[in-house]
Amino acid sequence: MRLDPTQLETNCNGIVATDIDTFLKMKIPPRTCLLAPWLPSSGLTQVYAYRGVGKTFFALNVAYAVATGGEFLGWTAPTPKRVLYIDGEMPASDMQARLRTIKGNDVMNSDNFKLITPDIQDVVTPNLANEESQIELHSYTSEADLIIVDNISTLCRTGKENDSDQWTPVQRWLLKMRSEGRSILLIHHANKSGGQRGTSGREDVLDTVIALRKPQGSSPTEGASFEVHYEKNRGFSGNDAQAFSASLSMMNGKQVWKTESLQASTYQRCVAEYKKELSCSEIAVLIGKNKSTVSRHLKKANDEGLIQYEH
């Protein structure tokens, strides 16, 4: 939110500096959340994952929850807000199919969810690293409370992703949007080692960074599933910042999401694999955990009468 500087002194270049007492007397509204606890109003956030993990499923559900004042993965949107979803690569037919499974027959204010996607355009996909594209999008971005950029590689074409200087025009735009009271969610790709692709300097101005990771040993036949890990969590902590797992199933053509703590998820996986007659060592390799961790879960399951674990 841009604060009113009219009562403050400015220098010849229009830059404002204020003394501490004046600043502390300013009536600055507290930040609220568009989606509690991690997506603040006037906030800059990022979600990244390796290809095929479920980034767009995640982003579309966040968009829908914010637009309807709904809920996603236990996160709640207090009130409906205006969302602009800028898509850079999804075929229109796939986008339509995914949105149908999210919306179903729900009744909502459709003006709260605006979509820009390549296949319905007669012009080139916007490049947010270019000031001209930023201006061209202004009539849409100026009406949004939340702007989702899916994804950085297709919509912020800066050239070398590892060059922090080439990210500067995008960062300038992000900070401008924030100063106007808008929130941004950036969707990004992970590299082969699992970290986010490109310059780490991108994180400097962000409030929240979330990594979506494929569970160890998961199968493509299981459908969309991922672990949610907070890598940066400005403004929230404790239980709100605990990692968890999420999985998607379909019921009557509509998405149904299930979440559970990572500890509970690991425990259930250990029990399930042990019932398939895998050894403790084999389970440890399969799910990517230490043998001692697997053994501890199996001992607990034995004590609860779920299995007979000889150790």
Secondary structure, 3 states (H helix, E strand, C coil): CCCCCCCCCECCCCCECCCHHHHHHCCCCCCCEEEECCEECCCEEEEEECCCCCHHHHHHHHHHHHHHCCEECCEECCCCCCEEEEECCCCHHHHHHHHHHHHCCCCCCHHHEEEECHHHCCCCCCCCCCHHHHHHCHHHHCCCCEEEEECHHHHCCCCCCCCHHHHHHHHHHHHHHHHCCCEEEEEEEECCCCCECCCHHHHCCCCEEEEEECCCCCCHHHCCEEEEEEEEECCCCHHHHCCEEEEEEEECCEEEEEEEEHHHHHHHHHHHHHHCCCCHHHHHHHHCCCHHHHHHHHHHHHHCCCCCCCC
